[in-house]
Amino acid sequence: MSNTTVLVVEDEPAIVELVSYSLREAGWTIKSVGTTAAAWDSIAHGKPDLLLLDWMLP
């Protein structure tokens, strides 16, 4: 899975760290952003293989 990229969209830094750590340990490449606008920008510059999205972003 070393070429698999996950975009984590979450506004709580502690949750980002926990999720990112777990996925990195499993061999995934992680990119994280804290807003939906940043997520759209990130996706526009390269689509991730998987998107993990906070359901209740402000």
C-alpha contacts under 8 A as a table, 3 or more apart, distances in Angstrom:
res1	aa1	res2	aa2	distance
1	M	4	T	5.19
1	M	27	G	5.82
1	M	28	W	5.84
2	S	27	G	5.48
2	S	28	W	5.58
2	S	29	T	6.61
3	N	28	W	7.22
3	N	29	T	6.94
4	T	28	W	5.62
4	T	29	T	6.01
4	T	48	P	7.74
4	T	49	D	5.99
4	T	50	L	8.00
5	T	28	W	6.12
5	T	29	T	4.69
5	T	30	I	5.80
5	T	31	K	7.34
5	T	48	P	5.19
5	T	49	D	5.28
5	T	50	L	6.56
6	V	28	W	6.94
6	V	29	T	6.19
6	V	30	I	5.02
6	V	31	K	6.23
6	V	48	P	5.61
6	V	49	D	5.95
6	V	50	L	4.75
6	V	51	L	5.74
6	V	52	L	7.22
7	L	30	I	6.10
7	L	31	K	4.90
7	L	32	S	5.56
7	L	33	V	7.58
7	L	39	A	7.88
7	L	48	P	5.97
7	L	49	D	7.98
7	L	50	L	6.33
7	L	51	L	4.87
7	L	52	L	6.15
8	V	16	V	7.04
8	V	20	S	7.68
8	V	30	I	7.20
8	V	31	K	6.22
8	V	32	S	4.56
8	V	33	V	6.38
8	V	51	L	6.14
8	V	52	L	4.84
8	V	53	L	6.18
9	V	32	S	5.86
9	V	33	V	5.08
9	V	34	G	5.59
9	V	35	T	6.62
9	V	36	T	7.18
9	V	39	A	6.51
9	V	51	L	7.56
9	V	52	L	6.08
9	V	53	L	4.80
9	V	54	D	5.99
10	E	13	P	7.45
10	E	15	I	7.29
10	E	16	V	6.18
10	E	32	S	7.44
10	E	33	V	6.47
10	E	34	G	4.96
10	E	35	T	6.98
10	E	53	L	6.48
10	E	54	D	5.22
10	E	57	L	7.20
11	D	16	V	7.75
11	D	33	V	7.59
11	D	34	G	4.38
11	D	35	T	6.52
11	D	54	D	7.74
11	D	57	L	6.82
12	E	15	I	5.51
12	E	16	V	6.39
12	E	34	G	7.60
13	P	16	V	5.00
13	P	17	E	6.15
14	A	17	E	5.14
14	A	18	L	6.24
15	I	18	L	5.10
15	I	19	V	6.06
16	V	19	V	5.35
16	V	20	S	5.78
16	V	32	S	7.15
17	E	20	S	5.14
17	E	21	Y	5.89
18	L	21	Y	5.29
18	L	22	S	6.33
19	V	22	S	5.29
19	V	23	L	6.24
20	S	23	L	5.20
20	S	24	R	5.98
20	S	30	I	6.32
21	Y	24	R	5.20
21	Y	25	E	6.15
22	S	25	E	5.23
22	S	26	A	6.50
23	L	26	A	5.03
23	L	27	G	6.52
23	L	28	W	5.49
23	L	29	T	7.67
23	L	30	I	7.35
24	R	27	G	5.00
24	R	28	W	4.98
24	R	29	T	6.26
24	R	30	I	6.82
25	E	28	W	7.41
33	V	38	A	5.99
33	V	39	A	6.13
34	G	38	A	6.87
34	G	39	A	7.70
35	T	38	A	5.21
35	T	39	A	6.25
35	T	57	L	7.21
36	T	39	A	4.84
36	T	40	W	6.25
36	T	57	L	7.59
37	A	40	W	5.24
37	A	41	D	6.31
38	A	41	D	5.00
38	A	42	S	6.06
39	A	42	S	5.05
39	A	43	I	6.11
40	W	43	I	5.11
40	W	44	A	6.10
41	D	44	A	5.09
41	D	45	H	6.52
42	S	45	H	5.27
42	S	46	G	6.51
42	S	47	K	7.62
43	I	46	G	5.14
43	I	47	K	4.79
43	I	48	P	6.85
44	A	47	K	6.87
48	P	51	L	6.60
54	D	57	L	5.86
